[in-house]
């Protein structure tokens, strides 16, 4: 049966007492929550934009920049990010590597050339004054060893004649070795510095010269004497070094930059 509302004359499917047009149904709690959520979402955007604008203006005020409103609301998010993080120019990895490559200075060490260094090795510098042969120097060394042996024998004879006694013991052996080394040192040091040649060298016609073939100075003779002492301490290994040396030099030759020759020095003898 069709019913009509007496108030609003609307067609009703139910009784006239419950007209939905004149008496709308009460809002349920769920509907109220939904409407409030929609209202909050609609109004939240404006609140968020106002908060961002306020913070941006405060940031500009701290930096001393003039305050002005942003015309386009869509720029609030980007401006807020700039307010939180300082503006920085970020280079891409490709541009960074390119800039580094452009500024990279490659310093290649040149090849080292020691051929022109005047003090790298002691080599004879003239063919007019050649190095004495090993046989000549060997004969001179044998004569010098003979002279040292005769001197030691004379010293022992004098020692026994004065009532001394030689006992075979460790202490006596140490004293004997020390005395032999002292005679050896005195022999080579005195004759080398005072005469630039030992008696054995003079008998064999050998002279001591510089690398350029001239006579050595006192400083070189002192260094040569030190080389003799060093060779003696190492049990004559400095003399044997001439067997393997390319110039047939000994340790005292290398140390003093002098050598032994059978020729006359360039500046006279």
Short mmCIF file of the C-alpha atoms (twelve columns), coordinates in Angstrom:
data_MODEL
# 
_entry.id   MODEL 
# 
loop_
_atom_site.group_PDB 
_atom_site.id 
_atom_site.type_symbol 
_atom_site.label_atom_id 
_atom_site.label_alt_id 
_atom_site.label_comp_id 
_atom_site.label_asym_id 
_atom_site.label_seq_id 
_atom_site.Cartn_x 
_atom_site.Cartn_y 
_atom_site.Cartn_z 
_atom_site.pdbx_PDB_model_num 
ATOM 1   C CA . UNK A 1   0.000   0.000   0.000   1 
ATOM 2   C CA . UNK A 2   1.453   3.332   -1.051  1 
ATOM 3   C CA . UNK A 3   1.876   5.957   1.647   1 
ATOM 4   C CA . UNK A 4   2.528   9.674   1.367   1 
ATOM 5   C CA . UNK A 5   4.183   11.786  4.065   1 
ATOM 6   C CA . UNK A 6   1.718   14.435  5.225   1 
ATOM 7   C CA . UNK A 7   4.561   16.924  5.867   1 
ATOM 8   C CA . UNK A 8   6.778   16.744  2.777   1 
ATOM 9   C CA . UNK A 9   4.388   14.801  0.529   1 
ATOM 10  C CA . UNK A 10  7.188   12.317  -0.242  1 
ATOM 11  C CA . UNK A 11  6.398   8.768   -1.329  1 
ATOM 12  C CA . UNK A 12  7.080   6.380   1.521   1 
ATOM 13  C CA . UNK A 13  7.598   2.670   1.520   1 
ATOM 14  C CA . UNK A 14  7.129   2.392   5.269   1 
ATOM 15  C CA . UNK A 15  4.900   4.123   7.759   1 
ATOM 16  C CA . UNK A 16  4.586   7.906   7.789   1 
ATOM 17  C CA . UNK A 17  6.053   8.083   11.258  1 
ATOM 18  C CA . UNK A 18  9.513   7.163   9.978   1 
ATOM 19  C CA . UNK A 19  9.861   9.515   7.046   1 
ATOM 20  C CA . UNK A 20  13.510  9.564   6.080   1 
ATOM 21  C CA . UNK A 21  13.138  12.987  4.509   1 
ATOM 22  C CA . UNK A 22  11.531  14.721  7.450   1 
ATOM 23  C CA . UNK A 23  13.303  12.768  10.172  1 
ATOM 24  C CA . UNK A 24  16.807  11.657  8.964   1 
ATOM 25  C CA . UNK A 25  18.248  8.733   10.910  1 
ATOM 26  C CA . UNK A 26  20.672  9.442   13.762  1 
ATOM 27  C CA . UNK A 27  24.405  9.393   12.867  1 
ATOM 28  C CA . UNK A 28  26.157  6.286   14.101  1 
ATOM 29  C CA . UNK A 29  29.542  6.425   15.920  1 
ATOM 30  C CA . UNK A 30  31.288  4.823   12.923  1 
ATOM 31  C CA . UNK A 31  29.864  7.425   10.584  1 
ATOM 32  C CA . UNK A 32  30.931  10.185  12.930  1 
ATOM 33  C CA . UNK A 33  34.514  8.823   13.014  1 
ATOM 34  C CA . UNK A 34  34.568  8.579   9.225   1 
ATOM 35  C CA . UNK A 35  33.410  12.140  8.760   1 
ATOM 36  C CA . UNK A 36  35.936  13.423  11.293  1 
ATOM 37  C CA . UNK A 37  38.727  11.525  9.521   1 
ATOM 38  C CA . UNK A 38  37.741  13.020  6.190   1 
ATOM 39  C CA . UNK A 39  37.597  16.449  7.748   1 
ATOM 40  C CA . UNK A 40  41.043  15.948  9.343   1 
ATOM 41  C CA . UNK A 41  42.530  14.783  6.069   1 
ATOM 42  C CA . UNK A 42  41.119  17.746  4.219   1 
ATOM 43  C CA . UNK A 43  42.222  20.222  6.872   1 
ATOM 44  C CA . UNK A 44  45.529  18.453  7.668   1 
ATOM 45  C CA . UNK A 45  47.013  19.443  4.346   1 
ATOM 46  C CA . UNK A 46  46.500  23.103  5.117   1 
ATOM 47  C CA . UNK A 47  47.939  22.700  8.613   1 
ATOM 48  C CA . UNK A 48  51.007  20.894  7.237   1 
ATOM 49  C CA . UNK A 49  51.580  23.568  4.642   1 
ATOM 50  C CA . UNK A 50  51.287  26.320  7.251   1 
ATOM 51  C CA . UNK A 51  53.794  24.528  9.512   1 
ATOM 52  C CA . UNK A 52  56.269  24.121  6.681   1 
ATOM 53  C CA . UNK A 53  55.885  27.771  5.744   1 
ATOM 54  C CA . UNK A 54  56.476  28.839  9.342   1 
ATOM 55  C CA . UNK A 55  59.647  26.755  9.664   1 
ATOM 56  C CA . UNK A 56  60.942  28.014  6.332   1 
ATOM 57  C CA . UNK A 57  60.395  31.616  7.389   1 
ATOM 58  C CA . UNK A 58  62.155  30.965  10.711  1 
ATOM 59  C CA . UNK A 59  65.120  29.435  8.881   1 
ATOM 60  C CA . UNK A 60  65.356  32.418  6.567   1 
ATOM 61  C CA . UNK A 61  65.153  34.770  9.497   1 
ATOM 62  C CA . UNK A 62  68.096  33.025  11.172  1 
ATOM 63  C CA . UNK A 63  70.151  33.354  7.982   1 
ATOM 64  C CA . UNK A 64  69.161  36.985  7.502   1 
ATOM 65  C CA . UNK A 65  67.158  36.417  4.326   1 
ATOM 66  C CA . UNK A 66  63.988  38.403  3.609   1 
ATOM 67  C CA . UNK A 67  60.751  36.648  4.467   1 
ATOM 68  C CA . UNK A 68  58.227  36.118  1.670   1 
ATOM 69  C CA . UNK A 69  55.404  33.733  1.080   1 
ATOM 70  C CA . UNK A 70  55.577  30.981  -1.514  1 
ATOM 71  C CA . UNK A 71  53.013  31.487  -4.208  1 
ATOM 72  C CA . UNK A 72  52.732  27.897  -5.300  1 
ATOM 73  C CA . UNK A 73  51.699  25.596  -2.401  1 
ATOM 74  C CA . UNK A 74  53.202  22.620  -4.210  1 
ATOM 75  C CA . UNK A 75  56.673  24.092  -3.521  1 
ATOM 76  C CA . UNK A 76  56.266  23.759  0.254   1 
ATOM 77  C CA . UNK A 77  57.746  20.279  0.367   1 
ATOM 78  C CA . UNK A 78  60.852  21.127  -1.668  1 
ATOM 79  C CA . UNK A 79  61.462  24.358  0.284   1 
ATOM 80  C CA . UNK A 80  61.037  22.532  3.585   1 
ATOM 81  C CA . UNK A 81  63.672  19.987  2.550   1 
ATOM 82  C CA . UNK A 82  66.024  22.811  1.672   1 
ATOM 83  C CA . UNK A 83  65.369  24.382  5.071   1 
ATOM 84  C CA . UNK A 84  66.305  21.219  6.917   1 
ATOM 85  C CA . UNK A 85  69.307  20.308  4.760   1 
ATOM 86  C CA . UNK A 86  71.707  23.089  3.616   1 
ATOM 87  C CA . UNK A 87  71.992  23.553  -0.096  1 
ATOM 88  C CA . UNK A 88  74.912  21.543  -1.444  1 
ATOM 89  C CA . UNK A 89  76.058  20.946  -4.952  1 
ATOM 90  C CA . UNK A 90  76.442  17.198  -5.382  1 
ATOM 91  C CA . UNK A 91  78.619  15.917  -8.130  1 
ATOM 92  C CA . UNK A 92  77.757  12.763  -9.887  1 
ATOM 93  C CA . UNK A 93  80.321  9.913   -9.839  1 
ATOM 94  C CA . UNK A 94  80.961  10.404  -13.515 1 
ATOM 95  C CA . UNK A 95  81.727  14.118  -13.201 1 
ATOM 96  C CA . UNK A 96  83.916  13.501  -10.134 1 
ATOM 97  C CA . UNK A 97  86.016  10.927  -11.881 1 
ATOM 98  C CA . UNK A 98  86.354  13.173  -14.916 1 
ATOM 99  C CA . UNK A 99  87.514  16.132  -12.815 1 
ATOM 100 C CA . UNK A 100 90.009  13.958  -10.963 1 
ATOM 101 C CA . UNK A 101 91.365  12.601  -14.194 1 
ATOM 102 C CA . UNK A 102 91.780  16.110  -15.611 1 
ATOM 103 C CA . UNK A 103 93.782  17.282  -12.575 1 
ATOM 104 C CA . UNK A 104 95.865  14.138  -12.168 1 
ATOM 105 C CA . UNK A 105 99.566  14.866  -12.641 1 
ATOM 106 C CA . UNK A 106 101.608 11.781  -13.420 1 
ATOM 107 C CA . UNK A 107 105.225 12.277  -12.446 1 
ATOM 108 C CA . UNK A 108 107.401 9.625   -14.006 1 
ATOM 109 C CA . UNK A 109 110.861 9.388   -12.503 1 
ATOM 110 C CA . UNK A 110 113.475 9.690   -15.216 1 
ATOM 111 C CA . UNK A 111 115.932 6.918   -15.764 1 
ATOM 112 C CA . UNK A 112 118.830 7.227   -13.360 1 
ATOM 113 C CA . UNK A 113 122.154 7.650   -15.090 1 
ATOM 114 C CA . UNK A 114 125.144 7.026   -12.843 1 
ATOM 115 C CA . UNK A 115 127.686 6.943   -15.648 1 
ATOM 116 C CA . UNK A 116 128.530 10.627  -15.171 1 
ATOM 117 C CA . UNK A 117 128.822 10.442  -11.386 1 
ATOM 118 C CA . UNK A 118 132.470 11.119  -10.543 1 
ATOM 119 C CA . UNK A 119 132.565 9.056   -7.384  1 
ATOM 120 C CA . UNK A 120 130.476 5.972   -8.180  1 
ATOM 121 C CA . UNK A 121 133.356 3.529   -8.643  1 
ATOM 122 C CA . UNK A 122 137.142 3.882   -8.724  1 
ATOM 123 C CA . UNK A 123 138.304 3.196   -12.287 1 
ATOM 124 C CA . UNK A 124 141.610 4.112   -13.933 1 
ATOM 125 C CA . UNK A 125 141.115 7.154   -16.136 1 
ATOM 126 C CA . UNK A 126 144.177 6.885   -18.353 1 
ATOM 127 C CA . UNK A 127 145.651 4.112   -20.458 1 
ATOM 128 C CA . UNK A 128 149.172 5.564   -20.145 1 
ATOM 129 C CA . UNK A 129 149.441 4.332   -16.547 1 
ATOM 130 C CA . UNK A 130 147.982 0.791   -16.481 1 
ATOM 131 C CA . UNK A 131 147.308 -1.235  -13.365 1 
ATOM 132 C CA . UNK A 132 150.158 -3.501  -12.343 1 
ATOM 133 C CA . UNK A 133 149.605 -7.194  -13.000 1 
ATOM 134 C CA . UNK A 134 148.708 -9.596  -10.211 1 
ATOM 135 C CA . UNK A 135 152.048 -11.398 -10.555 1 
ATOM 136 C CA . UNK A 136 154.024 -8.195  -10.041 1 
ATOM 137 C CA . UNK A 137 152.018 -7.279  -6.977  1 
ATOM 138 C CA . UNK A 138 152.261 -10.832 -5.696  1 
ATOM 139 C CA . UNK A 139 156.056 -10.678 -5.774  1 
ATOM 140 C CA . UNK A 140 155.984 -7.317  -3.989  1 
ATOM 141 C CA . UNK A 141 153.635 -8.744  -1.330  1 
ATOM 142 C CA . UNK A 142 155.922 -11.741 -0.804  1 
ATOM 143 C CA . UNK A 143 158.912 -9.429  -0.292  1 
ATOM 144 C CA . UNK A 144 156.967 -7.329  2.205   1 
ATOM 145 C CA . UNK A 145 155.849 -10.460 4.069   1 
ATOM 146 C CA . UNK A 146 159.509 -11.592 4.170   1 
ATOM 147 C CA . UNK A 147 160.620 -8.272  5.610   1 
ATOM 148 C CA . UNK A 148 157.915 -8.431  8.302   1 
ATOM 149 C CA . UNK A 149 158.920 -12.010 9.142   1 
ATOM 150 C CA . UNK A 150 162.600 -11.030 9.483   1 
ATOM 151 C CA . UNK A 151 161.641 -8.120  11.703  1 
ATOM 152 C CA . UNK A 152 159.563 -10.402 13.927  1 
ATOM 153 C CA . UNK A 153 162.387 -12.941 14.121  1 
ATOM 154 C CA . UNK A 154 164.828 -10.227 15.179  1 
ATOM 155 C CA . UNK A 155 162.386 -9.055  17.836  1 
ATOM 156 C CA . UNK A 156 161.940 -12.592 19.230  1 
ATOM 157 C CA . UNK A 157 165.705 -13.131 19.265  1 
ATOM 158 C CA . UNK A 158 166.158 -9.925  21.206  1 
ATOM 159 C CA . UNK A 159 163.335 -10.945 23.550  1 
ATOM 160 C CA . UNK A 160 164.924 -14.345 24.270  1 
ATOM 161 C CA . UNK A 161 168.357 -12.757 24.686  1 
ATOM 162 C CA . UNK A 162 167.018 -10.473 27.378  1 
ATOM 163 C CA . UNK A 163 165.751 -13.467 29.366  1 
ATOM 164 C CA . UNK A 164 162.198 -13.669 28.077  1 
ATOM 165 C CA . UNK A 165 160.402 -16.996 27.869  1 
ATOM 166 C CA . UNK A 166 157.698 -17.986 25.385  1 
ATOM 167 C CA . UNK A 167 155.064 -20.355 26.776  1 
ATOM 168 C CA . UNK A 168 152.463 -22.080 24.587  1 
ATOM 169 C CA . UNK A 169 149.178 -20.834 26.048  1 
ATOM 170 C CA . UNK A 170 146.043 -18.973 25.064  1 
ATOM 171 C CA . UNK A 171 147.211 -15.707 26.588  1 
ATOM 172 C CA . UNK A 172 150.642 -15.980 24.966  1 
ATOM 173 C CA . UNK A 173 149.019 -16.784 21.619  1 
ATOM 174 C CA . UNK A 174 146.778 -13.706 21.904  1 
ATOM 175 C CA . UNK A 175 149.765 -11.517 22.767  1 
ATOM 176 C CA . UNK A 176 151.746 -12.947 19.852  1 
ATOM 177 C CA . UNK A 177 148.941 -12.278 17.341  1 
ATOM 178 C CA . UNK A 178 148.615 -8.731  18.652  1 
ATOM 179 C CA . UNK A 179 152.355 -8.107  18.269  1 
ATOM 180 C CA . UNK A 180 152.324 -9.468  14.711  1 
ATOM 181 C CA . UNK A 181 149.432 -7.186  13.783  1 
ATOM 182 C CA . UNK A 182 151.209 -4.195  15.331  1 
ATOM 183 C CA . UNK A 183 154.348 -4.894  13.259  1 
ATOM 184 C CA . UNK A 184 152.194 -5.333  10.148  1 
ATOM 185 C CA . UNK A 185 150.351 -2.034  10.821  1 
ATOM 186 C CA . UNK A 186 153.506 -0.056  11.511  1 
ATOM 187 C CA . UNK A 187 155.204 -1.453  8.418   1 
ATOM 188 C CA . UNK A 188 152.456 -0.572  5.934   1 
ATOM 189 C CA . UNK A 189 151.291 2.680   7.566   1 
ATOM 190 C CA . UNK A 190 154.747 4.231   7.901   1 
ATOM 191 C CA . UNK A 191 156.057 3.269   4.449   1 
ATOM 192 C CA . UNK A 192 152.785 4.150   2.710   1 
ATOM 193 C CA . UNK A 193 152.355 7.598   4.259   1 
ATOM 194 C CA . UNK A 194 156.033 8.601   4.213   1 
ATOM 195 C CA . UNK A 195 157.072 7.068   0.886   1 
ATOM 196 C CA . UNK A 196 153.771 6.072   -0.833  1 
ATOM 197 C CA . UNK A 197 155.282 2.615   -1.448  1 
ATOM 198 C CA . UNK A 198 156.519 -0.311  0.643   1 
ATOM 199 C CA . UNK A 199 160.051 -1.725  0.286   1 
ATOM 200 C CA . UNK A 200 158.680 -4.709  -1.659  1 
ATOM 201 C CA . UNK A 201 156.942 -2.378  -4.124  1 
ATOM 202 C CA . UNK A 202 160.108 -0.328  -4.584  1 
ATOM 203 C CA . UNK A 203 162.189 -3.425  -5.302  1 
ATOM 204 C CA . UNK A 204 159.653 -4.542  -7.928  1 
ATOM 205 C CA . UNK A 205 159.500 -1.083  -9.520  1 
ATOM 206 C CA . UNK A 206 155.891 -0.363  -8.507  1 
ATOM 207 C CA . UNK A 207 154.406 3.018   -7.668  1 
ATOM 208 C CA . UNK A 208 151.166 4.250   -6.139  1 
ATOM 209 C CA . UNK A 209 149.199 6.720   -8.290  1 
ATOM 210 C CA . UNK A 210 145.781 8.332   -8.434  1 
ATOM 211 C CA . UNK A 211 143.056 7.306   -10.842 1 
ATOM 212 C CA . UNK A 212 144.282 9.954   -13.297 1 
ATOM 213 C CA . UNK A 213 147.849 8.602   -13.191 1 
ATOM 214 C CA . UNK A 214 149.339 11.367  -11.022 1 
ATOM 215 C CA . UNK A 215 150.987 11.061  -7.630  1 
ATOM 216 C CA . UNK A 216 148.554 10.775  -4.674  1 
ATOM 217 C CA . UNK A 217 148.230 13.340  -1.914  1 
ATOM 218 C CA . UNK A 218 148.588 12.749  1.826   1 
ATOM 219 C CA . UNK A 219 144.879 12.276  2.426   1 
ATOM 220 C CA . UNK A 220 144.691 9.462   -0.107  1 
ATOM 221 C CA . UNK A 221 147.770 7.810   1.384   1 
ATOM 222 C CA . UNK A 222 146.153 7.907   4.835   1 
ATOM 223 C CA . UNK A 223 143.053 6.213   3.447   1 
ATOM 224 C CA . UNK A 224 145.236 3.648   1.717   1 
ATOM 225 C CA . UNK A 225 146.933 2.897   5.043   1 
ATOM 226 C CA . UNK A 226 143.509 2.388   6.622   1 
ATOM 227 C CA . UNK A 227 142.686 -0.019  3.808   1 
ATOM 228 C CA . UNK A 228 145.833 -2.028  4.579   1 
ATOM 229 C CA . UNK A 229 144.742 -2.315  8.222   1 
ATOM 230 C CA . UNK A 230 141.239 -3.398  7.191   1 
ATOM 231 C CA . UNK A 231 142.655 -6.022  4.846   1 
ATOM 232 C CA . UNK A 232 144.899 -7.344  7.596   1 
ATOM 233 C CA . UNK A 233 142.049 -7.611  10.127  1 
ATOM 234 C CA . UNK A 234 140.049 -9.730  7.660   1 
ATOM 235 C CA . UNK A 235 142.955 -12.205 7.253   1 
ATOM 236 C CA . UNK A 236 144.206 -10.724 3.954   1 
ATOM 237 C CA . UNK A 237 140.752 -10.935 2.322   1 
ATOM 238 C CA . UNK A 238 141.176 -7.360  1.092   1 
ATOM 239 C CA . UNK A 239 144.257 -8.460  -0.903  1 
ATOM 240 C CA . UNK A 240 142.458 -11.486 -2.343  1 
ATOM 241 C CA . UNK A 241 139.645 -9.213  -3.530  1 
ATOM 242 C CA . UNK A 242 141.805 -8.267  -6.530  1 
ATOM 243 C CA . UNK A 243 141.268 -11.746 -7.989  1 
ATOM 244 C CA . UNK A 244 137.536 -11.042 -8.572  1 
ATOM 245 C CA . UNK A 245 137.637 -7.280  -9.092  1 
ATOM 246 C CA . UNK A 246 137.082 -6.091  -12.668 1 
ATOM 247 C CA . UNK A 247 139.992 -3.632  -12.431 1 
ATOM 248 C CA . UNK A 248 142.141 -5.939  -10.295 1 
ATOM 249 C CA . UNK A 249 141.764 -3.500  -7.411  1 
ATOM 250 C CA . UNK A 250 142.101 -4.396  -3.736  1 
ATOM 251 C CA . UNK A 251 140.114 -2.916  -0.870  1 
ATOM 252 C CA . UNK A 252 142.762 -0.284  -0.156  1 
ATOM 253 C CA . UNK A 253 142.707 0.675   -3.840  1 
ATOM 254 C CA . UNK A 254 138.933 1.188   -3.755  1 
ATOM 255 C CA . UNK A 255 138.961 3.041   -0.449  1 
ATOM 256 C CA . UNK A 256 141.722 5.510   -1.358  1 
ATOM 257 C CA . UNK A 257 140.974 5.818   -5.102  1 
ATOM 258 C CA . UNK A 258 144.561 4.925   -5.859  1 
ATOM 259 C CA . UNK A 259 146.213 1.910   -7.457  1 
ATOM 260 C CA . UNK A 260 149.592 0.319   -8.042  1 
ATOM 261 C CA . UNK A 261 151.294 0.620   -11.406 1 
ATOM 262 C CA . UNK A 262 154.606 -0.373  -12.947 1 
ATOM 263 C CA . UNK A 263 154.653 2.750   -15.172 1 
ATOM 264 C CA . UNK A 264 155.970 6.148   -14.218 1 
ATOM 265 C CA . UNK A 265 153.426 8.671   -12.915 1 
ATOM 266 C CA . UNK A 266 152.300 11.353  -15.341 1 
ATOM 267 C CA . UNK A 267 153.767 14.244  -13.348 1 
ATOM 268 C CA . UNK A 268 157.170 12.586  -12.937 1 
ATOM 269 C CA . UNK A 269 158.699 10.258  -10.348 1 
# 
